[in-house]
Amino acid sequence: MRKLLIRLCILAAFVLPLQMLAQPQLVAPLEQAMERAQSSAKAPLVSRSIMIQRPPLRSVKLSPDGQHIAYVLEQKKHRELWWMNLSNGLNQRVFSSTMISDIIWAKDNKTLFLLNRQGVSTVQIDKPSSARFLLNLDRDKQDHFFGVDNTQEAAFLFTRHSKQDNAHVVYRMSADGGTSEVMRKSFRIMDFLQDKNGTIAFYTRHRGSQFELWHRNDKSEQMLFTCADFDACEALSFDKGNNSLLVKMQRALPQSALYKFALDTGKWQLLHSDPKSFYSVNHIIIEPRTGNPVMAGYSDEHFSYYALDSKHAELLERINTKLKSPNVFIQPSDALDVWLLVDANPARVIPKYYVYSPSKDEFSRPLQKTLEQLAAQFPVMPDEYIASQIPVYYSVSDGMKQQGYVTLPKGYDPASVPLIVMPHGGPWNRVKGDYDARAQFMANRGYAVFQPNFRSSTGFGRQYVTSANKDFGKGRVHQDIIDGMQYILGQGIGNKKKLAIYGHSFGGFSVLGALAFEPQLFQVGIAGAAPVDLAKSVRNFKPDALDPRGIPRHQVFKHFAVDINDEADVQRLASQSPDAHWQQVNKPLYLTAGGQDDRVSILNIRDYALRLHRAGKKISLLEDPNEGHSFRQKLAIEAYFYVIEKALSDHVGGRVQADQSQNLQRYMKRKLVLDSNDLVVGS
């Protein structure tokens, strides 16, 4: 269910979908991209301080009535909340804070709820003095923020576990702090859908490896169907006239698709699925008056929308003709009469923001002046220096079709450059084809970068995830990464004598495995926040820790990776982990870690690094006691990028920025625990 836009849709039946226009695919075939990269002018070396600069504009949100935009502006030491009146162009700052992660409009079009790690605050856009803290989200109480309650003018919904009676309670909290109970159960509610009175009419619960979707009314409750293998099926809207439910789930197809479920007959109707038969549906846009789904969005090579009726096919064609971008995210007003379009083309660091009025067929860029002012204040990677990122499809050694991306440096012969393999974290995650600062940083230094979506990656359907079959470490997932790399080499990209591997989190785990299991293949490995043994990392989570969907992490790990209560299963995974094969490492390894990491134990990383050091291996360990799983402070991030840059330059021969600030030099000397690779000369 769409957490932030829960609606009761009660009128007409669904219109049969028409396969209409998707976002235009502007990426050239791989061979053309290789020729273009080689014939391009070589990009100048861009400073690390610029490469790590993130876009300062965040959380741009259209109000429900389409009359205002709110956004967060990130300054050096704080964040500012701004809002703009689209009718007169008035653009003003509401207030500053160090604690704004995201913003959400209330139904009344004047109240904003502000989210951060600590909890929820609120403010009225025209009354900065109204700002107040509302709710502390307590992990120990299993608190979970569900989103705005669109049956109320200014309220949101959250759940909390009551230890007193072991109940899980859904609460409503209004902007004035008033709280009321909406529903109480003996089990955790994963998601829900309300009726027009604010009562929960449908809810999802989790049992074992299944999700169950239930229907409730004044008299009874009934389970409608189940979704297996942790497929968090989502009820999107209810059509009371036809007594049917709009559902996003994996059912008869390998990937999630859009279905209609008839409550009276129990019959299913497929409304839309990926025309490529490869990606799961991601974003459904619904016409609130009729309940008809009007667009289906897919995170495919980039992001594509398909219109589900002729009216919106014409609208989508106008958007595509105007923007000509492969990566546009659509955010409509409640009445679908104003559309905020976020053009996040991966060939740019900073997205472009458009507002489109279908009735007038007019496009505007209300934030253009703001972005131009910010460009001078916060310089980022110039568009003309950004390297091409090309989606690729390939078959691995057991025949499974997989997908990934290769980034080619400008002005180099693709066949002669070093190739950097960059596995993603997770492992239940994926590379999406967005602008990637790390891949672009390496490409700017003269490297080709391969980012594989190996099995266990999400967004491609159940089989893509489950086919990993818990075979991490020296197993099938590792082989996928190597097979993908061999495909890229076979296409004439990369010098096979100059191979390196870099990754963070699970990507770092893959780096340690690559150096241990393929000791002659890679010349160097760079790993951030790297688990040395997945079973040890699973034990690092609290027993009641929840994943972002609200599922107990230990249940997810048991199903997809390891049952830590089964010693034989633990030993199975441990025996094929990098930790058990560390003696095989014979190439330089660079590790970065945060002392406050709540996912990967710093003690395990230290122990692993010390073993290599005592055995005379080439090992460097950069440890910042104040950072977490990912580095956040600007100097720490620059040091992280410096480690990548220096390691690759020393061992596979790319470009390196010669100058270092005194702050960076001091930081490196203070944070380097081990350094037999001479990261800091003379340290």
Residue pairs with C-beta under 8 A, 6 or more apart in sequence:
1 191
1 192
1 193
1 204
1 234
1 235
1 236
2 147
2 234
2 236
2 284
3 146
3 147
3 191
4 104
4 147
4 148
5 147
5 148
5 150
6 147
6 148
6 149
6 150
6 192
6 193
6 194
7 150
7 237
7 286
7 288
8 151
8 193
8 194
8 195
8 196
8 201
8 237
8 238
8 240
9 237
9 238
9 239
9 246
9 286
9 288
9 290
9 291
10 196
10 238
10 239
10 240
10 241
10 291
11 239
11 240
11 241
11 289
11 290
11 291
12 239
12 241
12 242
12 290
12 291
12 292
13 239
13 241
13 242
13 244
14 239
14 244
14 246
14 260
14 269
14 271
14 291
14 292
14 293
15 292
15 308
15 309
16 271
17 258
17 271
17 272
17 293
17 296
17 306
17 308
17 309
18 307
18 308
18 309
18 310
18 313
19 272
19 275
19 306
20 306
20 307
20 308
20 310
20 312
20 313
20 316
20 317
21 306
21 307
21 313
21 316
21 317
21 320
22 275
22 298
22 304
22 305
22 306
23 302
23 303
23 304
23 305
23 320
23 325
23 326
23 327
23 328
24 320
24 324
24 326
25 301
25 326
26 324
26 325
26 326
27 33
27 301
27 326
27 389
27 390
27 391
28 36
28 390
30 390
30 392
30 406
30 491
33 388
33 390
33 408
34 408
34 414
34 491
34 492
34 493
36 388
37 387
37 388
37 408
37 409
37 410
37 411
37 412
37 414
38 411
38 412
38 413
38 414
40 410
40 411
41 410
41 411
42 410
42 411
42 412
43 384
43 385
43 387
43 409
43 410
43 411
43 444
44 385
45 444
45 445
45 655
45 657
46 381
46 382
46 385
46 444
47 657
48 441
48 638
48 641
48 642
48 645
48 657
49 638
50 379
50 380
50 381
51 381
51 437
51 440
51 441
51 444
51 641
52 437
52 441
52 634
52 637
52 638
52 641
53 349
53 378
53 379
53 380
53 381
54 74
54 437
55 349
55 350
55 351
55 378
55 380
56 73
56 74
56 75
56 374
56 377
56 378
57 71
57 72
57 73
57 74
57 350
57 351
57 367
57 370
57 371
57 374
58 71
58 72
58 73
58 74
58 79
59 70
59 71
59 72
59 100
59 101
59 102
59 103
60 69
60 70
60 71
60 340
60 342
60 353
60 367
61 69
61 70
61 71
61 103
61 104
61 105
61 331
61 340
62 68
62 69
62 105
62 331
62 332
62 333
62 338
62 340
62 355
63 69
63 70
63 105
63 109
63 333
64 105
64 107
64 109
64 150
64 333
64 334
65 109
65 333
65 334
65 335
66 86
66 332
66 333
66 334
66 335
66 337
66 338
67 85
67 86
67 87
67 109
67 338
68 83
68 84
68 85
68 86
68 109
68 125
69 83
69 84
69 86
69 340
69 353
69 355
69 366
69 367
70 81
70 82
70 83
70 84
70 103
70 105
70 112
70 125
71 81
71 82
71 83
71 84
71 103
71 367
72 79
72 80
72 81
72 82
72 100
72 102
72 103
73 79
73 80
73 81
73 82
73 93
73 374
75 96
77 98
78 96
78 97
78 98
79 96
79 97
79 98
79 100
80 93
80 94
80 95
80 96
80 97
81 93
81 94
81 95
81 96
81 97
81 100
81 103
81 112
81 114
81 123
82 91
82 92
82 93
82 94
83 91
83 92
83 94
83 112
83 125
84 90
84 91
84 92
84 366
84 367
85 91
86 338
86 355
86 364
86 366
89 366
91 366
91 370
94 123
94 125
94 128
94 131
95 123
95 128
95 131
97 114
99 114
99 116
99 118
99 121
100 114
100 115
100 116
101 115
101 116
101 117
102 114
102 115
102 116
103 112
103 113
103 114
103 115
104 112
104 113
104 115
104 147
104 148
104 156
105 111
105 112
105 148
106 112
106 113
106 148
106 153
106 154
106 155
106 156
106 175
107 148
107 149
107 150
107 152
107 153
107 154
108 153
108 154
110 124
110 125
110 126
111 122
111 123
111 124
111 125
111 153
111 154
111 175
112 122
112 123
112 124
112 125
113 120
113 121
113 122
113 134
113 148
113 156
113 175
114 120
114 121
114 122
114 123
115 145
117 137
118 136
118 137
119 133
119 134
119 135
119 136
119 137
120 133
120 134
120 135
120 137
120 145
120 156
120 158
120 173
121 131
121 132
121 133
121 134
122 130
122 131
122 132
122 134
122 154
122 175
123 130
123 131
123 132
124 130
124 175
132 177
134 173
134 175
134 177
135 143
135 158
135 173
136 143
137 143
137 144
137 145
137 158
138 160
141 160
141 161
141 163
142 159
142 160
142 161
142 168
142 188
142 544
142 546
142 550
143 158
143 159
143 160
143 161
144 158
144 159
144 546
144 550
145 156
145 157
145 158
146 156
146 157
146 158
146 159
146 170
146 191
146 192
147 156
147 157
148 155
148 156
148 157
149 155
149 156
149 157
149 172
149 194
149 198
150 194
151 194
151 195
151 196
151 197
151 198
152 172
152 174
152 198
154 174
154 175
155 172
155 173
155 174
155 175
156 172
156 173
157 170
157 171
157 172
157 173
157 182
158 170
158 171
158 173
159 168
159 169
159 170
159 171
159 188
159 189
160 168
160 169
160 171
161 167
161 168
161 169
161 188
162 168
162 169
166 186
167 184
167 185
167 186
168 184
168 185
168 186
168 187
168 188
168 189
169 181
169 183
169 184
169 185
170 181
170 182
170 183
170 184
170 189
170 192
170 200
171 179
171 180
171 181
171 182
172 179
172 180
172 181
172 182
172 198
173 179
182 198
182 199
182 200
183 189
183 192
183 200
183 203
185 205
187 205
187 207
188 205
188 206
188 550
189 200
189 203
189 204
189 205
190 203
190 204
190 205
190 206
190 211
190 232
190 549
190 550
190 551
191 203
191 204
191 232
191 234
191 235
192 200
192 202
192 203
192 204
193 200
193 201
193 202
193 203
193 235
193 236
193 237
193 238
194 200
194 201
195 201
195 238
200 216
201 215
201 216
201 217
201 238
202 213
202 214
202 215
202 216
202 224
202 235
202 238
202 245
203 213
203 214
203 216
204 211
204 212
204 213
204 214
204 232
204 233
204 234
204 235
205 211
205 212
205 214
206 212
206 550
206 551
208 555
209 228
209 229
209 230
209 555
209 559
210 226
210 227
210 228
210 229
211 226
211 227
211 230
211 231
211 232
211 233
212 223
212 225
212 226
212 227
213 223
213 224
213 225
213 226
213 227
213 233
213 235
213 247
214 221
214 222
214 223
214 224
215 221
215 222
215 223
215 224
215 263
216 222
224 245
224 261
224 263
225 233
225 261
227 233
227 249
227 250
227 251
228 462
229 462
229 465
229 466
229 559
230 551
230 556
230 559
230 560
231 249
231 250
231 256
231 462
232 549
232 551
233 247
233 248
233 249
233 250
234 247
234 248
234 249
235 245
235 246
235 247
236 246
236 247
236 248
236 284
236 286
236 293
237 245
237 246
237 286
237 291
238 244
238 245
238 246
238 291
239 245
239 246
239 291
242 262
243 262
243 263
243 264
244 260
244 261
244 262
244 263
245 260
245 261
245 263
246 258
246 259
246 260
246 271
246 284
246 286
246 291
246 293
247 258
247 259
247 260
247 261
248 256
248 257
248 258
248 259
248 281
248 284
249 256
249 257
249 259
250 256
250 257
250 280
250 461
250 462
251 257
251 259
251 268
252 268
252 270
253 270
253 273
253 277
253 461
254 277
254 461
254 462
254 463
254 464
255 273
255 274
255 277
255 278
255 279
255 280
255 281
255 460
255 461
256 280
256 281
256 461
257 270
257 271
257 272
257 273
257 274
257 280
257 281
258 270
258 271
258 272
258 273
258 281
258 284
258 293
258 296
259 268
259 269
259 270
259 271
260 268
260 269
260 271
261 267
261 268
261 269
262 268
262 269
271 293
271 296
271 308
272 281
272 293
272 296
272 306
272 308
273 281
274 280
274 281
274 298
274 300
275 306
276 300
278 300
278 401
278 403
278 460
279 298
279 299
279 300
279 459
279 460
279 461
280 298
280 299
280 459
280 460
280 461
281 296
281 297
281 298
282 297
282 298
282 299
282 303
282 459
283 295
283 296
283 297
283 305
283 329
283 330
284 293
284 295
284 296
284 297
285 293
285 294
285 295
285 296
285 297
285 330
285 332
285 336
286 292
286 293
286 294
287 293
287 294
287 336
288 334
288 335
288 336
292 308
292 309
293 308
294 307
294 308
294 309
294 311
294 312
294 336
295 305
295 306
295 307
295 308
295 312
295 316
295 330
296 305
296 306
296 308
297 303
297 304
297 305
297 306
297 329
297 330
298 304
298 305
298 306
299 432
299 459
301 326
301 391
301 403
301 433
302 326
302 327
302 346
302 391
302 432
302 433
302 434
303 326
303 327
303 328
303 329
303 344
303 432
304 326
305 316
305 328
305 330
306 316
307 313
307 315
307 316
315 339
315 358
318 356
318 358
318 361
319 328
319 330
319 339
319 341
319 356
322 354
322 356
322 363
323 341
323 343
323 352
323 354
325 343
325 344
325 345
326 345
326 346
326 433
327 343
327 344
327 345
327 346
327 433
327 434
328 341
328 342
328 343
328 344
329 341
329 342
329 344
330 339
330 340
330 341
330 342
331 339
331 340
331 341
331 342
332 338
332 339
332 340
333 339
336 358
337 357
337 358
337 359
338 355
338 356
338 357
339 355
339 356
339 357
339 358
340 353
340 354
340 355
341 353
341 354
341 355
341 356
342 351
342 352
342 353
343 351
343 352
343 353
343 354
344 351
344 434
344 435
345 351
345 352
346 386
346 389
346 433
346 434
346 435
346 436
347 383
347 386
347 388
347 435
348 383
348 386
348 435
349 380
349 381
349 383
349 386
349 435
349 437
350 371
350 374
350 375
350 380
352 365
352 368
352 371
353 365
353 366
353 367
353 368
353 371
354 363
354 364
354 365
355 363
355 364
355 365
355 366
356 362
356 363
356 364
357 364
381 437
381 440
381 444
385 410
385 444
386 435
386 440
387 407
387 408
387 409
387 410
387 439
387 440
387 443
387 444
388 407
388 408
388 410
389 405
389 406
389 407
389 433
389 436
389 439
390 405
390 406
390 407
390 408
391 403
391 404
391 405
391 433
392 403
392 404
392 405
392 406
392 487
392 488
392 491
393 401
393 402
393 403
394 401
394 402
394 403
394 404
394 483
394 484
394 487
395 401
395 402
396 402
396 479
396 480
396 483
396 484
397 479
397 483
398 476
400 455
400 467
400 480
402 452
402 453
402 454
402 455
402 480
402 484
403 453
403 460
404 431
404 450
404 451
404 452
404 453
404 484
405 431
405 433
405 439
405 450
405 451
406 448
406 449
406 450
406 451
406 488
406 493
407 436
407 439
407 440
407 442
407 443
407 448
407 449
407 451
408 414
408 443
408 448
408 493
409 417
409 443
409 444
409 445
409 446
409 447
409 448
410 443
412 446
414 448
414 492
414 493
414 494
415 492
415 493
415 494
415 495
416 495
417 446
417 447
417 448
417 493
417 494
417 495
417 498
418 446
418 447
418 448
418 494
418 495
418 498
418 499
418 500
418 648
418 652
418 653
418 654
419 447
419 448
419 449
419 450
419 485
419 488
419 489
419 493
419 494
419 495
419 496
419 498
419 499
419 500
420 442
420 447
420 448
420 449
420 450
420 499
420 500
420 501
420 502
420 648
421 450
421 452
421 481
421 484
421 485
421 499
421 500
421 501
421 502
421 514
421 522
422 438
422 439
422 442
422 449
422 450
422 451
422 501
422 502
422 503
422 507
423 451
423 452
423 454
423 481
423 501
423 503
423 506
423 507
423 510
423 511
424 430
424 431
424 451
424 453
424 457
424 503
424 506
424 507
425 503
425 504
425 505
425 506
425 507
425 508
426 456
426 457
426 458
426 505
426 506
427 454
427 456
427 457
427 468
427 472
427 477
427 506
428 456
428 457
428 458
428 465
428 556
428 560
429 457
429 458
429 506
430 453
430 457
430 458
430 459
430 460
431 451
431 452
431 453
431 457
432 459
436 451
438 502
438 641
438 644
439 449
439 451
441 641
441 644
441 645
442 449
442 502
442 644
442 648
442 654
443 449
444 655
445 645
445 648
445 649
445 654
445 655
445 656
446 654
446 655
447 500
447 648
447 652
447 654
448 488
448 493
448 494
450 484
450 485
450 488
450 493
450 494
452 480
452 481
452 484
452 485
453 460
454 477
454 480
454 481
454 484
455 464
455 465
455 467
455 468
455 476
455 477
455 480
456 464
456 465
456 468
456 472
456 477
456 560
457 464
457 465
458 464
458 465
465 560
466 560
467 476
468 476
468 477
468 560
469 476
470 560
470 561
470 562
470 573
471 477
471 576
472 478
472 509
472 534
472 561
472 573
472 576
472 577
473 509
473 513
473 534
473 573
473 576
473 577
473 578
474 513
474 516
474 517
474 576
474 577
474 581
475 576
477 510
478 510
478 513
478 514
478 517
481 510
481 514
482 514
482 518
482 521
485 499
488 494
489 496
498 523
498 652
498 653
499 521
499 522
499 523
499 652
500 522
500 523
500 524
500 525
500 526
500 647
500 648
500 651
500 652
501 510
501 511
501 514
501 515
501 522
501 524
501 525
501 526
502 511
502 525
502 526
502 527
502 644
502 648
503 509
503 510
503 511
503 526
503 527
503 528
503 530
504 527
504 528
504 529
504 530
504 630
505 528
505 529
505 530
505 531
505 599
505 600
505 629
506 531
507 527
507 528
508 527
508 528
508 529
508 530
508 531
508 591
509 527
509 530
509 531
509 532
509 534
509 578
511 525
511 526
511 527
511 530
511 589
512 525
512 527
512 530
512 532
512 578
512 579
512 582
512 585
512 589
512 608
513 577
513 578
513 581
514 521
514 522
514 525
515 522
515 525
515 578
515 584
515 585
515 586
515 587
515 589
516 578
516 581
516 582
516 584
516 585
517 578
517 581
517 584
519 584
519 585
519 586
519 587
522 587
523 587
523 588
523 651
523 652
524 587
524 588
524 589
524 590
524 647
524 648
524 650
524 651
524 652
525 587
525 588
525 589
525 590
526 589
526 590
526 592
526 643
526 644
526 647
526 648
527 589
527 590
527 591
527 592
528 591
528 592
528 593
528 630
528 640
529 592
529 593
529 594
529 597
529 599
529 600
529 629
529 630
530 591
530 593
530 600
530 605
531 537
531 600
531 604
532 577
532 578
532 579
532 582
532 604
532 605
532 607
532 608
533 573
533 574
533 577
533 578
533 579
533 580
533 604
534 561
534 562
534 573
534 577
535 562
535 564
535 570
535 573
535 574
535 577
536 579
536 601
536 604
537 599
537 600
537 601
537 604
538 553
538 554
538 557
538 561
538 562
538 564
539 564
540 598
540 599
540 600
540 601
541 553
541 554
541 599
543 554
544 552
545 552
545 553
545 554
546 552
546 553
547 553
547 556
554 564
557 563
557 564
558 564
558 565
561 573
562 569
562 570
562 572
562 573
563 569
563 570
564 570
574 580
578 608
579 604
579 608
582 608
582 611
582 612
583 615
585 612
585 617
586 617
587 618
587 651
588 618
588 619
588 620
588 647
588 650
588 651
588 677
589 612
589 617
589 618
589 619
589 620
590 619
590 620
590 622
590 643
590 644
590 647
590 677
590 679
591 605
591 609
591 619
591 620
591 621
591 622
592 621
592 622
592 623
592 624
592 631
592 640
592 643
593 600
593 602
593 605
593 606
593 621
593 622
593 623
593 624
594 602
594 623
594 624
594 625
594 626
594 627
594 628
594 629
594 630
594 631
595 602
595 623
595 624
595 625
595 626
595 627
596 625
596 626
596 627
596 628
597 627
597 628
597 629
598 628
598 629
599 629
600 629
602 623
605 621
605 623
606 621
606 623
606 673
609 619
609 621
609 673
609 674
610 674
612 619
613 619
613 674
613 676
617 676
618 676
618 677
619 674
619 676
619 677
620 643
620 647
620 672
620 674
620 675
620 676
620 677
620 679
621 672
621 673
621 674
621 675
622 639
622 640
622 643
622 668
622 671
622 672
622 673
622 679
623 671
623 673
624 631
624 636
624 639
624 671
626 633
626 636
627 633
627 636
631 637
631 639
631 640
635 663
635 664
635 667
636 667
638 664
639 664
639 667
639 668
639 671
642 660
642 664
642 668
642 679
643 679
645 654
645 656
645 657
646 656
646 679
647 677
647 679
648 654
649 655
649 656
650 677
650 678
660 668
665 680
668 679
668 680
668 683
669 680
669 683
672 679
672 680
672 683
675 683
